[in-house]
Amino acid sequence: MKKSHHNNTFTAGFTLVEMLIVIAIVAILASVALVSVRGVRESASDTKRISDLSKVQTFLEIYYNKTGKYPNETTWDGLQTELQAQNIVATNIPQDPLGVTRSYAYGVQPGTFQRYVLRAQLLDPAHKNLTDANEIDTTEYGVVCNDTNDGYYCISSF
């Protein structure tokens, strides 16, 4: 508290230096919080991508049980259309949480249509699922699955 020169009363207030220190502390805390939230967001997006591929894998197995082969499609949208045409899904199949920048991919074995591969690009190129024994690291049926730099997570038919 400062004593006023005019009439011996005390006034409450902060000095400019105190205000600047408080603003600096708040800014530091906010930046730390934003960095930690970003990591959680990336992890959540990658978890959703992996879950989405599992869902589509289930739809593909239902399709196979119904038709004896996997859909002869080369795009994600084509796959969705075919699954809807066979009444496997009533709505759209899952789409990448970040949109087309990291879109999902589907490829099928030419001719016999007895095997397929699904791909999602993870934000974390060191994600633990990229070292899973069932994860593919080669190009299969036109779908690039090399995860060395791009974080491609690929799974195939059972």
N, C-alpha and C positions, 0 to 999 in steps of 0.2 A: 504494500500500500504506500502510496505517496502522499506526502503532506502538501496541500495546496498552499501557494504563497498568498493567496488572496484572503482567506478567512479561516485559518487553522482547522479545516475539516479534512478528513481523509477520503480519497477517492480510490475505488478499486479499478484495476486495469492491468493490461499486460504491455510490456515494452515491445518495440518492433523486433528486437533480437529474440525475445521469448517466442513471439509468433512465428518467426522464421525457423526457429529450431523445431517447433511443433509441426510445421508444414513439412520440413525435411524428414522428420521421423515418420509421418503419415505416408509420404511418398515412398520411402524405403519399404515400409510394411506392405504397401499396395503392390509394389513391383515384385516382392517375394511371393505374395499371394497369387499374382497373375502367372508367374512362372510355374508354380506348383499346380495350378488349375489347368494349365495348358497340357502338362504331362498326363494328368488324369483324363482330360478330354481325348487325347490321342489314344490312350490305352482303352478307353471306352469305345471309341470308333473301331479300333482293331478287333476288340472282342465282338462287336456287332458284326463286323465283316466275316469273322470265322463262324459265328452263329448262323449268319445268312447262308453261307455255303452249305452248312449242315442241313438247313431247311430245304434248300434246292436239291441237295443230294437225296433227301427223303422223297421229294416230289418225283425225281428221276427214277427212283426205284419203284415207285407206284406205277409210273408210266411204263417201265420195263415189264412189270408183272402183268400189265394190261395188254401190251402190244408185242412183247417178245423182243423188243429192240429199244434203243435210246433215240430221242428225237434227232432227225437229220437236219439240224439247224447250225448256222455258223455265227449267229449273233445272240446277244442276251435278249433283245426284243423279240427275235424270232423264236427263241426258246419259250419265252413267256406266252406268245401267241399259240404255239403248239400245245403247251401244257393246258391252256385255257380251252383249246379246241377239244381236247380229250377229257374235259371236265375234271382235271387233276387239281387245278386251282381256280377259285372263283374270282379272285382279285389279282392284282399285279404281284409278281414274284419280287422278293426284296431287291432294292436298289442300293448302291453304295451311299453311305451317309453323307459323303462330300460331293456327290453328284458325278458328273462324267469325267472329272479330272482323274479319278482313280476307279474307273468303271470295272465291273466284273466281266469275266470272259468265260465262254463255254466252247468246247471243242469235242467232236465225236469221231470215233474211228471210222474212216471212210469205208464204204462197201458193206460191211456187216453191221455196223452201228451197235456193236456189242460192248464197247468201252467208251468212256468219256473222261474229260478233265474239266474242272472248275477252277477259276483263278480270281483272287482278290489281291490288291496291292495294299500292304500294311504300311502305316505311317512309321512304325518303329522297325528299321531294317535289322535290328538285333532281337526281334521278338522271339520268345522261346518256342513258339509253334513252328518257326522256320527251320528248326533242327529236329523236328519230329520225324520218326522213322517212316511214317506214311506220307510225308510231304514230298512232292515231286520237285526235282531241280533241273529238269531238261525240257526241251520243247516237245510237247505232245499234241498231235492233231491240230497243229497250227497255233497253239497257245504257248507263248513263251513263259516258262516257269522258273527261270534262273533267278534266284533270290539274292545273289551276291551283293548287288548294289541297289536293286530296285525294291526289295522287300516283297517279291511275289510269293504268295502263299497259294499252293495248288494241291488239290485233292482229286482223286479219280474214283472210278466205279469200284465197288467192293470186290 
